[in-house]
């Protein structure tokens, strides 16, 4: 079996306030560390009532401090929102404090709406449009120190300067992101849970076009999926009803806290809404461990993913931990951890 990891949004529910959602993330990370998960990544989102964490670097430090083995990283830092030097400094600090356990995942989008994105960036600079490549190049230059002769940044050092940047991963949901990761020779994580582009094609293109670099000598593709496991298919379907209603609302621009199962089951769905939910289920793997594995294995095999990263957003925190328990057993993590 391939390695198994977790992507966490610190989900806010109608019964779990943001502060409690952050504490749940720390609790789940401890649990994942004991189960044998390889990574625990935190996302960056802003102005979303359903996501508690806008600052993955802060959460990474908190989680790395209370775990002992699992790698902790960003899934990801939205580079358009940050000065590259600030990202370099913060992640070099994390690497210094937790050597060999930090990942730096980078995203191209702002992770929010236009007004909030402007508020995040309006005092940083006046660059317009998609400047991700420029920012990525600058970020790598803080590590390689290959600024041109006479460049003013040659006199600026990203501290602490005695540790490297952690491994850089590019995140994406399109063919462009897979090709970019291949061209720059970095790790790639594909977000199947919200992508419209085909995951198999994205990961295949990445692997075929990969160019070795100073960052990686070989390609490494992570497939990120949304999954919910329970003891039975029926129980998993019940838990998934919260995500179904939440996704329906998001498609309408309603970014609300995750509703309870009871609220979701009582919602008066129209036929059109049920059709939309059915279509969205192509991005969600739901069922008993055997059912989830049967749905996942063809995609894992076809994409030749090196690692599976799972996001599980359910209303009840204990049910979420149980889902990760069941997936760990299904992927044989307990056996690996004991070996």
C-alpha positions as CSV (number, residue, x, y, z in Angstrom):
1,X,0.0,0.0,0.0
2,X,1.1,3.6,-0.6
3,X,1.7,6.0,2.3
4,X,-1.3,7.7,3.7
5,X,-1.5,11.4,4.9
6,X,-4.1,13.9,6.1
7,X,-5.1,17.3,4.8
8,X,-7.0,19.3,7.5
9,X,-9.1,22.4,7.0
10,X,-9.8,22.9,10.7
11,X,-13.5,22.6,9.8
12,X,-16.0,24.8,11.7
13,X,-19.4,23.2,12.2
14,X,-22.7,24.6,13.5
15,X,-21.8,22.9,16.8
16,X,-18.0,23.6,16.8
17,X,-16.8,27.2,17.0
18,X,-13.5,28.2,15.3
19,X,-11.4,28.0,18.5
20,X,-12.6,24.5,19.2
21,X,-12.0,23.5,15.5
22,X,-8.3,24.5,15.9
23,X,-8.1,22.4,19.1
24,X,-9.7,19.5,17.2
25,X,-6.9,19.8,14.6
26,X,-4.3,19.4,17.2
27,X,-6.1,16.5,18.7
28,X,-6.5,14.8,15.3
29,X,-2.8,15.4,14.5
30,X,-1.8,13.6,17.7
31,X,-4.1,10.7,16.7
32,X,-2.7,10.6,13.2
33,X,0.9,10.5,14.6
34,X,0.1,7.5,16.7
35,X,-1.7,5.7,13.8
36,X,1.3,6.0,11.4
37,X,0.1,8.6,8.9
38,X,3.0,10.1,7.0
39,X,2.0,13.8,6.8
40,X,-0.4,16.2,8.3
41,X,-1.0,19.3,6.2
42,X,-2.9,22.5,7.1
43,X,-4.7,24.6,4.6
44,X,-4.8,28.4,4.3
45,X,-8.2,30.0,3.7
46,X,-9.5,33.5,4.6
47,X,-13.0,34.8,5.3
48,X,-14.6,31.4,5.2
49,X,-17.0,30.6,8.1
50,X,-16.4,26.9,7.6
51,X,-12.6,27.0,7.9
52,X,-10.9,28.1,11.2
53,X,-7.2,28.4,10.1
54,X,-5.9,31.3,7.9
55,X,-2.3,30.8,9.1
56,X,-0.9,27.3,8.5
57,X,2.6,28.2,9.6
58,X,1.2,28.9,13.1
59,X,-0.7,25.6,13.2
60,X,2.3,23.7,11.9
61,X,4.4,24.9,14.9
62,X,1.7,24.0,17.3
63,X,1.2,20.5,15.8
64,X,4.8,19.7,15.3
65,X,5.4,20.5,19.0
66,X,2.9,17.9,20.3
67,X,3.8,15.1,17.8
68,X,6.9,13.1,17.5
69,X,7.1,11.4,14.1
70,X,4.6,12.7,11.5
71,X,5.7,15.3,9.0
72,X,3.8,18.6,9.3
73,X,3.3,21.1,6.5
74,X,1.2,23.5,4.6
75,X,-1.4,22.4,2.1
76,X,-0.7,25.1,1.4
77,X,0.6,28.6,1.9
78,X,-1.1,30.7,-0.7
79,X,1.9,32.5,-2.1
80,X,0.1,35.4,-3.7
81,X,-0.8,36.6,-0.1
82,X,2.8,36.7,1.2
83,X,6.1,38.2,0.7
84,X,8.4,35.4,-0.4
85,X,11.1,36.4,2.2
86,X,8.5,36.1,4.9
87,X,7.6,32.6,3.8
88,X,11.3,31.6,3.6
89,X,12.0,33.0,7.1
90,X,9.0,31.3,8.8
91,X,9.6,27.9,7.2
92,X,13.3,28.0,7.9
93,X,12.4,28.7,11.5
94,X,10.0,25.7,11.5
95,X,12.7,23.5,9.9
96,X,15.2,24.7,12.6
97,X,12.8,23.8,15.4
98,X,11.6,20.5,13.9
99,X,14.4,19.3,11.6
100,X,13.3,16.9,8.9
101,X,9.6,17.1,9.7
102,X,8.4,20.2,7.9
103,X,6.9,20.5,4.4
104,X,6.3,23.7,2.4
105,X,3.3,23.3,0.1
106,X,2.5,26.3,-2.1
107,X,-0.7,27.3,-3.8
108,X,-1.3,29.7,-6.7
109,X,-4.7,31.0,-5.6
110,X,-5.4,33.5,-2.8
111,X,-7.7,31.1,-1.0
112,X,-10.5,33.6,-0.6
113,X,-12.8,36.1,-2.4
114,X,-11.6,39.2,-4.3
115,X,-12.2,41.7,-1.5
116,X,-10.4,39.7,1.1
117,X,-7.6,39.0,-1.3
118,X,-7.2,42.8,-1.8
119,X,-7.2,43.4,1.9
120,X,-4.4,40.8,2.3
121,X,-2.3,42.2,-0.4
122,X,-3.1,46.0,-0.7
123,X,-0.2,47.0,1.6
124,X,2.3,44.5,0.3
125,X,2.9,45.6,-3.3
126,X,1.2,46.8,-6.4
127,X,1.8,43.8,-8.6
128,X,-1.3,42.9,-10.6
129,X,-2.4,39.6,-12.2
130,X,-1.0,36.1,-11.7
131,X,2.5,36.7,-10.3
132,X,2.9,33.2,-8.8
133,X,5.9,32.3,-10.9
134,X,7.7,35.5,-10.0
135,X,7.0,34.9,-6.3
136,X,8.1,31.3,-6.5
137,X,11.3,32.3,-8.2
138,X,12.1,34.8,-5.6
139,X,11.3,32.3,-2.8
140,X,13.8,29.8,-4.3
141,X,16.4,32.5,-4.6
142,X,16.3,33.1,-0.9
143,X,17.6,29.6,-0.6
144,X,20.0,29.4,-3.6
145,X,21.4,32.9,-3.2
146,X,21.5,33.3,-7.0
147,X,20.4,36.9,-7.2
148,X,22.2,38.8,-10.0
149,X,25.4,40.7,-9.1
150,X,24.5,44.1,-7.7
151,X,21.0,43.0,-6.7
152,X,20.0,44.7,-3.4
153,X,18.7,41.3,-2.1
154,X,22.3,40.1,-2.0
155,X,22.6,42.0,1.2
156,X,19.5,40.4,2.8
157,X,19.7,37.0,4.5
158,X,16.7,34.8,5.3
159,X,17.3,33.7,8.9
160,X,18.0,31.3,10.3
161,X,20.7,30.8,7.7
162,X,22.1,27.6,8.9
163,X,19.1,25.5,8.0
164,X,17.6,24.8,4.5
165,X,14.1,25.5,3.4
166,X,12.0,22.4,3.9
167,X,10.9,20.4,0.8
168,X,8.7,22.5,-1.5
169,X,5.5,21.0,-3.0
170,X,3.4,22.7,-5.6
171,X,-0.4,22.2,-5.1
172,X,-2.8,22.3,-8.0
173,X,-6.1,21.2,-9.6
174,X,-5.3,21.7,-13.3
175,X,-3.0,20.7,-16.1
176,X,-1.0,24.0,-15.7
177,X,-0.1,23.2,-12.1
178,X,1.1,19.7,-13.0
179,X,3.2,21.0,-15.9
180,X,4.7,23.7,-13.7
181,X,5.6,21.3,-10.9
182,X,7.3,19.0,-13.6
183,X,9.2,21.9,-15.2
184,X,10.6,23.2,-11.9
185,X,11.4,19.7,-10.6
186,X,9.4,19.9,-7.4
187,X,6.9,17.6,-5.6
188,X,3.3,17.8,-6.8
189,X,0.0,17.4,-4.9
190,X,-3.2,17.2,-6.9
191,X,-6.5,18.4,-5.3
192,X,-9.0,15.9,-6.6
193,X,-11.5,16.9,-3.9
194,X,-12.4,20.1,-5.8
195,X,-10.8,19.8,-9.2
196,X,-12.7,19.6,-12.4
197,X,-9.5,18.4,-14.2
198,X,-8.8,14.7,-14.4
199,X,-6.5,13.5,-11.6
200,X,-5.1,10.6,-13.6
201,X,-4.1,12.8,-16.5
202,X,-2.6,15.5,-14.2
203,X,-0.4,13.1,-12.3
204,X,0.6,11.2,-15.5
205,X,1.6,14.4,-17.2
206,X,3.6,15.5,-14.1
207,X,5.5,12.2,-14.0
208,X,6.2,12.1,-17.8
209,X,7.4,15.7,-18.0
210,X,9.3,15.9,-14.8
211,X,12.8,17.4,-15.0
212,X,15.2,16.6,-12.2
213,X,16.3,19.7,-10.2
214,X,18.1,20.8,-7.1
215,X,14.8,20.3,-5.3
216,X,14.0,16.7,-6.4
217,X,15.8,14.1,-8.5
218,X,12.7,12.1,-9.2
219,X,8.9,12.9,-9.4
220,X,6.7,12.4,-6.5
221,X,2.9,12.9,-6.8
222,X,0.4,13.1,-4.0
223,X,-3.3,12.4,-4.7
224,X,-5.5,14.4,-2.4
225,X,-9.1,13.1,-2.0
226,X,-12.1,13.6,0.2
227,X,-13.2,10.4,1.9
228,X,-15.5,9.3,4.7
229,X,-15.3,5.8,6.2
230,X,-17.5,4.2,8.8
231,X,-18.3,0.7,10.0
232,X,-21.0,0.4,7.4
233,X,-21.9,2.0,4.1
234,X,-25.2,3.2,5.6
235,X,-23.4,5.0,8.5
236,X,-20.9,6.5,6.1
237,X,-23.7,7.8,3.9
238,X,-25.3,9.3,6.9
239,X,-22.1,11.2,7.9
240,X,-21.6,12.3,4.3
241,X,-25.0,14.1,4.2
242,X,-23.4,17.1,6.0
243,X,-20.8,17.4,3.2
244,X,-23.5,17.0,0.6
245,X,-25.5,20.0,1.9
246,X,-22.4,22.0,2.6
247,X,-21.2,21.5,-1.0
248,X,-24.6,22.4,-2.4
249,X,-24.5,25.7,-0.4
250,X,-21.0,26.5,-1.5
251,X,-21.9,26.1,-5.1
252,X,-24.4,28.8,-4.4
253,X,-21.8,31.1,-2.8
254,X,-23.0,30.3,0.8
255,X,-19.9,29.5,2.8
256,X,-21.5,28.5,6.0
257,X,-20.3,26.2,8.9
258,X,-20.7,22.5,8.3
259,X,-24.3,21.5,9.1
260,X,-25.2,18.6,11.4
261,X,-26.3,15.3,10.0
262,X,-29.8,16.0,11.4
263,X,-30.0,19.3,9.6
264,X,-28.8,17.8,6.4
265,X,-31.2,14.9,6.4
266,X,-34.1,17.2,7.2
267,X,-33.3,19.6,4.3
268,X,-36.1,19.7,1.7
269,X,-34.0,18.9,-1.4
270,X,-35.4,19.5,-4.9
271,X,-34.8,17.0,-7.7
272,X,-32.2,19.5,-9.2
273,X,-30.4,19.7,-5.8
274,X,-30.3,15.9,-5.5
275,X,-28.9,15.7,-9.0
276,X,-26.2,18.3,-8.1
277,X,-25.3,16.3,-5.0
278,X,-25.0,13.1,-7.1
279,X,-22.6,14.8,-9.5
280,X,-20.5,16.1,-6.6
281,X,-20.2,12.6,-5.2
282,X,-17.7,11.9,-8.0
283,X,-15.2,13.8,-5.8
284,X,-16.1,12.1,-2.6
285,X,-15.4,8.5,-1.5
286,X,-17.9,7.2,1.0
287,X,-18.6,3.9,2.6
288,X,-17.2,1.1,4.7
289,X,-13.4,0.5,4.5
290,X,-13.9,-2.1,1.9
291,X,-16.2,0.1,-0.2
292,X,-13.9,3.1,0.0
293,X,-10.9,1.0,-0.9
294,X,-12.8,-0.5,-3.9
295,X,-13.5,3.0,-5.1
296,X,-10.1,4.4,-4.5
297,X,-7.8,1.7,-5.8
298,X,-8.6,2.1,-9.5
299,X,-7.7,5.8,-9.3
300,X,-4.6,5.2,-7.3
301,X,-3.4,2.5,-9.8
302,X,-4.3,4.6,-12.9
303,X,-2.6,7.7,-11.6
304,X,0.4,5.9,-10.1
305,X,0.2,8.2,-7.1
306,X,3.1,7.9,-4.7
307,X,0.9,8.9,-1.8
308,X,-2.7,9.4,-0.8
309,X,-3.7,12.4,1.2
310,X,-7.2,12.3,2.7
311,X,-9.5,15.2,3.8
312,X,-12.4,14.1,6.0
313,X,-14.9,16.8,6.9
314,X,-17.7,15.5,9.0
315,X,-19.8,17.1,11.8
316,X,-18.7,14.9,14.7
317,X,-15.0,15.0,15.7
318,X,-15.0,11.5,17.0
319,X,-16.6,10.2,13.8
320,X,-13.8,11.9,11.9
321,X,-11.1,10.3,14.0
322,X,-12.9,6.9,13.5
323,X,-12.9,7.4,9.8
324,X,-9.1,7.9,9.9
325,X,-8.8,4.9,12.1
326,X,-10.6,2.7,9.6
327,X,-8.5,4.0,6.7
328,X,-5.3,3.4,8.6
329,X,-6.3,-0.2,9.1
330,X,-7.4,-0.6,5.5
331,X,-4.0,0.8,4.3
332,X,-2.1,-1.3,6.8
333,X,-0.6,1.6,8.7
334,X,-0.7,-0.2,12.0
335,X,1.5,-2.9,10.6
336,X,4.0,-0.4,9.2
337,X,4.1,1.5,12.4
338,X,4.8,-1.7,14.4
339,X,7.5,-2.9,11.9
